[in-house]
Amino acid sequence: MEVAHATAWEVNLQTHEVLFSDTDLSSHFATMSHEQAITLVHPDDRDQLNQVAQTAIRTQGAFQIEHRVSTLA
């Protein structure tokens, strides 16, 4: 069994740039576009992530969600 790794990230809504916390992902990616970051999310989790993110944008609030990350190639 593998242990899950957690990371935090935020999206700049003006530039659509994603910034990762100091974790395994940040060692691979300093920054990336939102579109690129979404490709790292497991396909079965993308709709829920997008729905929660849209609610946060609409209400100008933060959100927290757990999702799987696709294996990096």
C-alpha positions as CSV (number, residue, x, y, z in Angstrom):
1,M,0.0,0.0,0.0
2,E,1.3,3.5,-0.9
3,V,0.8,6.4,1.4
4,A,-1.0,9.4,-0.1
5,H,0.9,12.6,-0.5
6,A,-0.8,16.0,0.0
7,T,-0.2,19.2,-1.7
8,A,-1.7,22.6,-1.8
9,W,-2.1,24.7,-4.8
10,E,-3.7,28.0,-5.8
11,V,-4.8,29.5,-9.1
12,N,-4.3,33.1,-10.0
13,L,-7.6,34.0,-11.5
14,Q,-6.2,36.8,-13.6
15,T,-3.3,34.8,-15.2
16,H,-4.7,31.3,-14.8
17,E,-1.3,30.3,-13.4
18,V,-1.2,27.5,-10.8
19,L,1.3,27.7,-7.9
20,F,2.1,24.6,-5.9
21,S,3.1,24.3,-2.3
22,D,6.6,23.0,-1.4
23,T,5.9,19.4,-2.2
24,D,6.7,16.6,-4.6
25,L,4.7,18.3,-7.3
26,S,6.5,21.6,-6.9
27,S,9.8,19.8,-7.5
28,H,8.5,18.8,-10.9
29,F,6.6,22.0,-11.7
30,A,7.4,25.5,-10.5
31,T,4.2,26.9,-12.1
32,M,1.8,25.7,-14.8
33,S,-1.4,26.8,-16.4
34,H,-4.7,25.8,-14.9
35,E,-5.4,23.7,-18.0
36,Q,-2.1,21.8,-17.5
37,A,-2.8,21.3,-13.8
38,I,-6.2,19.8,-14.4
39,T,-4.6,17.1,-16.5
40,L,-2.8,15.9,-13.3
41,V,-6.2,15.3,-11.6
42,H,-7.6,11.8,-12.0
43,P,-10.3,11.9,-14.7
44,D,-13.0,10.6,-12.3
45,D,-12.4,13.6,-9.9
46,R,-12.3,16.4,-12.4
47,D,-16.0,17.3,-12.5
48,Q,-16.2,17.5,-8.7
49,L,-13.1,19.7,-8.5
50,N,-14.4,22.0,-11.2
51,Q,-17.8,22.3,-9.5
52,V,-16.2,23.1,-6.1
53,A,-13.8,25.6,-7.7
54,Q,-16.6,27.4,-9.6
55,T,-18.5,27.8,-6.3
56,A,-15.4,29.2,-4.6
57,I,-15.0,31.7,-7.5
58,R,-18.6,32.7,-7.4
59,T,-18.7,33.2,-3.6
60,Q,-15.1,34.6,-3.5
61,G,-14.1,32.0,-1.0
62,A,-11.5,29.3,-0.6
63,F,-12.1,25.6,-0.8
64,Q,-10.5,22.3,0.2
65,I,-11.1,19.1,-1.7
66,E,-9.4,15.7,-1.8
67,H,-8.8,14.2,-5.2
68,R,-6.5,11.7,-6.8
69,V,-3.6,12.6,-9.0
70,S,-2.8,10.8,-12.2
71,T,0.6,9.2,-12.4
72,L,3.2,11.5,-13.7
73,A,4.9,10.1,-16.9
